[in-house]
């Protein structure tokens, strides 16, 4: 697997370069997330970068900052989002770039297994980097969908695949369901053509297909009917309907296209 810290920096730079050249009309463009424009998407990413920066640099400030989010995830996030959306675009872009750079520097200074705080519980630094990369992927997809811009995927998405397989049970917990005891086998084809496999080879519950489709599924950016993913086993098939790699309400997801 490629270095998650380096890949996080590249992904952030690419998306930052894309939005920095947008017109006012493009900033106001609607995205697939209900009532969210491109401006909202970038504001959200700026706040996530701030949370990552605090998590790796000042645990006490992080706890104070995220207390409302831990108390009520949706309302806490919405309140912070409103503050960032209200900021004029030049200031928002500058703030996002500064927070992103500080977060990347702080993560890279840690050992991969060093634990850092996060609203869902402490995470190894490398896993938090994968979470931040997943946020860029998901909200970057919303931005590109809203603008009609294609994206070229690379094996950087391997970190998102890894996170998606390791957070299998979040989908059940978000809906008050009991996760299955049996592990799943995931066999996913990378953009480079390499096969990425996770889970016991003998597992009866199996999911296979393109890695990019898997990333779109676990970030809930596409409906399973629009993806070339296959399932073997009743539980694996059900999981394709509810998969999510993030903490918080699942939302309505995307309708089939």
C-alpha positions as semicolon CSV with decimal commas, in nm:
position;residue;x (nm);y (nm);z (nm)
1;X;0,000;0,000;0,000
2;X;0,121;0,351;-0,080
3;X;0,208;0,596;0,199
4;X;-0,115;0,734;0,340
5;X;0,040;1,061;0,461
6;X;0,185;1,142;0,118
7;X;-0,136;1,040;-0,057
8;X;-0,345;1,259;0,173
9;X;-0,133;1,560;0,082
10;X;-0,159;1,493;-0,292
11;X;-0,535;1,441;-0,276
12;X;-0,583;1,764;-0,083
13;X;-0,366;1,962;-0,324
14;X;-0,552;1,830;-0,627
15;X;-0,893;1,920;-0,489
16;X;-0,767;2,255;-0,361
17;X;-0,636;2,338;-0,708
18;X;-0,971;2,244;-0,863
19;X;-1,185;2,468;-0,643
20;X;-0,944;2,762;-0,636
21;X;-1,014;2,827;-1,003
22;X;-1,395;2,817;-0,984
23;X;-1,620;3,106;-1,080
24;X;-1,877;3,250;-0,835
25;X;-2,147;3,063;-1,025
26;X;-1,960;2,736;-0,985
27;X;-1,915;2,793;-0,613
28;X;-2,292;2,827;-0,589
29;X;-2,357;2,511;-0,792
30;X;-2,580;2,252;-0,623
31;X;-2,420;1,918;-0,538
32;X;-2,592;1,580;-0,485
33;X;-2,604;1,642;-0,108
34;X;-2,940;1,806;-0,038
35;X;-2,912;2,187;0,004
36;X;-2,531;2,176;-0,019
37;X;-2,349;2,382;-0,278
38;X;-1,983;2,351;-0,371
39;X;-1,926;2,622;-0,108
40;X;-2,080;2,400;0,160
41;X;-1,865;2,105;0,058
42;X;-1,542;2,303;0,088
43;X;-1,655;2,454;0,418
44;X;-1,710;2,104;0,554
45;X;-1,365;1,991;0,441
46;X;-1,209;2,297;0,602
47;X;-1,368;2,209;0,934
48;X;-1,262;1,845;0,908
49;X;-0,904;1,965;0,847
50;X;-0,928;2,176;1,160
51;X;-1,044;1,876;1,363
52;X;-0,757;1,665;1,232
53;X;-0,509;1,942;1,305
54;X;-0,629;1,974;1,664
55;X;-0,641;1,596;1,710
56;X;-0,272;1,560;1,629
57;X;-0,149;1,877;1,800
58;X;-0,366;1,967;2,099
59;X;-0,582;1,693;2,251
60;X;-0,735;1,927;2,511
61;X;-0,841;2,182;2,248
62;X;-0,973;1,897;2,034
63;X;-1,194;1,771;2,317
64;X;-1,336;2,120;2,373
65;X;-1,386;2,180;2,000
66;X;-1,569;1,854;1,935
67;X;-1,782;1,838;2,252
68;X;-2,097;1,955;2,066
69;X;-2,032;1,696;1,793
70;X;-2,000;1,413;2,045
71;X;-2,318;1,527;2,221
72;X;-2,525;1,546;1,901
73;X;-2,331;1,459;1,589
74;X;-2,558;1,616;1,328
75;X;-2,644;1,940;1,506
76;X;-2,285;1,985;1,620
77;X;-2,150;1,946;1,268
78;X;-2,423;2,170;1,123
79;X;-2,340;2,449;1,367
80;X;-1,971;2,446;1,281
81;X;-2,048;2,422;0,910
82;X;-2,257;2,739;0,928
83;X;-1,959;2,931;1,065
84;X;-1,736;2,821;0,779
85;X;-2,001;2,880;0,510
86;X;-2,041;3,238;0,631
87;X;-1,675;3,311;0,561
88;X;-1,599;3,491;0,230
89;X;-1,448;3,261;-0,031
90;X;-1,090;3,395;-0,031
91;X;-1,075;3,358;0,346
92;X;-1,231;3,012;0,337
93;X;-0,983;2,888;0,077
94;X;-0,690;3,030;0,273
95;X;-0,819;2,883;0,598
96;X;-0,870;2,540;0,442
97;X;-0,522;2,540;0,288
98;X;-0,362;2,641;0,619
99;X;-0,559;2,389;0,826
100;X;-0,491;2,115;0,572
101;X;-0,118;2,182;0,566
102;X;-0,097;2,188;0,946
103;X;-0,298;1,866;0,974
104;X;-0,076;1,691;0,717
105;X;0,241;1,807;0,894
106;X;0,110;1,697;1,233
107;X;0,008;1,354;1,106
108;X;0,339;1,295;0,929
109;X;0,527;1,371;1,252
110;X;0,356;1,081;1,431
111;X;0,425;0,712;1,421
112;X;0,161;0,526;1,227
113;X;0,035;0,345;1,539
114;X;0,029;0,650;1,768
115;X;-0,324;0,698;1,901
116;X;-0,494;1,033;1,852
117;X;-0,841;1,145;1,967
118;X;-1,141;1,144;1,734
119;X;-1,516;1,186;1,800
120;X;-1,580;0,813;1,749
121;X;-1,288;0,718;1,977
122;X;-0,907;0,716;1,956
123;X;-0,756;0,614;1,623
124;X;-0,404;0,526;1,509
125;X;-0,255;0,823;1,325
126;X;-0,242;0,633;0,996
127;X;-0,611;0,543;1,024
128;X;-0,702;0,907;1,093
129;X;-0,508;0,998;0,777
130;X;-0,719;0,743;0,588
131;X;-1,034;0,897;0,737
132;X;-0,922;1,243;0,620
133;X;-0,844;1,103;0,274
134;X;-1,189;0,943;0,260
135;X;-1,347;1,278;0,341
136;X;-1,158;1,436;0,051
137;X;-1,265;1,155;-0,180
138;X;-1,633;1,168;-0,081
139;X;-1,683;1,544;-0,080
140;X;-1,455;1,581;-0,380
141;X;-1,691;1,345;-0,562
142;X;-1,987;1,562;-0,463
143;X;-1,807;1,869;-0,595
144;X;-1,719;1,701;-0,924
145;X;-2,072;1,568;-0,963
146;X;-2,214;1,913;-0,903
147;X;-1,980;2,068;-1,160
148;X;-1,991;1,783;-1,410
149;X;-1,615;1,732;-1,379
150;X;-1,470;1,382;-1,432
151;X;-1,204;1,241;-1,202
152;X;-0,908;1,017;-1,271
153;X;-0,862;0,764;-0,993
154;X;-0,529;0,618;-0,884
155;X;-0,426;0,355;-0,633
156;X;-0,445;0,626;-0,366
157;X;-0,797;0,494;-0,312
158;X;-0,641;0,185;-0,155
159;X;-0,651;0,361;0,182
160;X;-1,026;0,420;0,139
161;X;-1,073;0,054;0,049
162;X;-0,879;-0,051;0,358
163;X;-1,088;0,176;0,578
164;X;-1,411;0,053;0,418
165;X;-1,331;-0,310;0,490
166;X;-1,223;-0,236;0,848
167;X;-1,535;-0,033;0,929
168;X;-1,782;-0,290;0,799
169;X;-1,982;-0,288;1,122
170;X;-2,048;0,089;1,126
171;X;-2,333;0,035;0,881
172;X;-2,513;-0,193;1,125
173;X;-2,453;0,020;1,433
174;X;-2,576;0,335;1,256
175;X;-2,909;0,157;1,209
176;X;-2,930;-0,015;1,545
177;X;-2,859;-0,357;1,396
178;X;-2,634;-0,633;1,526
179;X;-2,331;-0,693;1,301
180;X;-2,287;-1,049;1,176
181;X;-2,032;-1,260;1,361
182;X;-1,888;-1,407;1,042
183;X;-1,612;-1,204;0,874
184;X;-1,639;-1,105;0,508
185;X;-1,394;-1,164;0,226
186;X;-1,332;-0,862;0,000
187;X;-1,162;-0,901;-0,338
188;X;-1,135;-0,567;-0,515
189;X;-0,951;-0,464;-0,830
190;X;-0,739;-0,149;-0,803
191;X;-0,722;0,117;-1,078
192;X;-0,377;-0,025;-1,162
193;X;-0,526;-0,372;-1,207
194;X;-0,378;-0,512;-0,886
195;X;-0,606;-0,733;-0,675
196;X;-0,661;-0,612;-0,319
197;X;-0,789;-0,886;-0,090
198;X;-0,903;-0,852;0,272
199;X;-1,054;-1,108;0,507
200;X;-1,030;-1,487;0,535
201;X;-0,999;-1,660;0,195
202;X;-1,243;-1,927;0,311
203;X;-1,518;-1,683;0,424
204;X;-1,863;-1,766;0,293
205;X;-1,974;-1,400;0,279
206;X;-1,788;-1,237;-0,011
207;X;-1,783;-0,907;-0,199
208;X;-1,595;-0,846;-0,523
209;X;-1,562;-0,583;-0,794
210;X;-1,376;-0,265;-0,888
211;X;-1,211;-0,085;-0,596
212;X;-1,340;0,251;-0,718
213;X;-1,697;0,123;-0,704
214;X;-1,636;-0,003;-0,352
215;X;-1,516;0,344;-0,249
216;X;-1,825;0,505;-0,398
217;X;-2,041;0,253;-0,212
218;X;-1,890;0,291;0,136
219;X;-1,895;0,671;0,109
220;X;-2,258;0,644;-0,011
221;X;-2,186;0,844;-0,325
222;X;-2,352;0,591;-0,557
223;X;-2,638;0,343;-0,525
224;X;-2,534;-0,020;-0,539
225;X;-2,745;-0,070;-0,853
226;X;-2,510;0,165;-1,040
227;X;-2,195;-0,020;-0,932
228;X;-2,029;-0,338;-1,058
229;X;-2,006;-0,501;-0,716
230;X;-2,118;-0,858;-0,653
231;X;-2,203;-1,036;-0,330
232;X;-2,205;-1,401;-0,228
233;X;-2,408;-1,475;0,083
234;X;-2,720;-1,319;0,232
235;X;-2,534;-1,101;0,483
236;X;-2,288;-0,970;0,225
237;X;-2,575;-0,886;-0,007
238;X;-2,757;-0,698;0,269
239;X;-2,440;-0,508;0,353
240;X;-2,421;-0,368;-0,001
241;X;-2,752;-0,195;0,072
242;X;-2,635;-0,024;0,392
243;X;-2,255;0,008;0,369
244;X;-2,093;0,321;0,511
245;X;-1,738;0,390;0,628
246;X;-1,814;0,698;0,839
247;X;-1,961;0,760;1,182
248;X;-2,296;0,936;1,195
249;X;-2,643;0,912;1,044
250;X;-2,645;0,719;0,715
251;X;-2,871;0,969;0,540
252;X;-3,076;0,876;0,238
253;X;-2,783;0,792;0,014
254;X;-2,799;0,824;-0,362
255;X;-3,092;0,715;-0,573
256;X;-3,023;0,476;-0,864
257;X;-2,935;0,661;-1,183
